[in-house]
């Protein structure tokens, strides 16, 4: 089997979640939105962490 990329994982989650639901389109849109929100938060946290570490290092070495 070939590797499953992020889009493949979204499809798998959608298929599993909507297995009993007649409203597959709505269910999949909701899952996609939740994943995108989590990705945005992870990205934002990564940037903030990097800025914080850089600020502390700058203060420590040149403060």
N, C-alpha and C positions, 0 to 999 in steps of 0.2 A: 504494500500500500504506500502511496506517495505521502509526503509530509502534509500536515494540515496547517495552512496559514491562518491568520486572524479572521479572514472572511469565511473560511471553511468552518472555523469554530463558531462563528456567529450563526451560520446556517444550521450546524448541528444543534446548538442550544435552541434555536427557533423550532426545529423539527421536534425535539424532545418536549419542549414546553407546550407547543401547539398540538400535540398528539391527540388530545381529547377536545380541543377547542375547534369550533366551526369558524372562528374569526381569526384565521392564521395571519392575515395581513396586519391586523391591529396588534396581535401578540408579538409578531416579529418586529414591528416598528417600536414597540415598548422596550423590547430587549435591546435593540440597536441603540436606542436613546440612553439606556442605562449604561451600556458599555462605553459609549462616547463620553458620557459624563464622568465615568471613572477614569478614562484615559486622560481627559482634560485635567482632572484633579491630580493625577500622577505626574503629568508634565509640569503643572504649576508648582507642585511640591518639590520636584526635582530642581527647577530653576531657583526657587526660594532657598532650598538647602545649599545649592552652589553659591548663591550670593552671600548667604550667612557665613559659610565656611571661608569664602574669600575675604569677607569683611573682618572676620576674626583673625585670620592669618595676617592681613594687612595691619591691623591694630597691634598684634603681638610682635611682629618683626619691625614695623616702622612707627609704632605708636609712641 
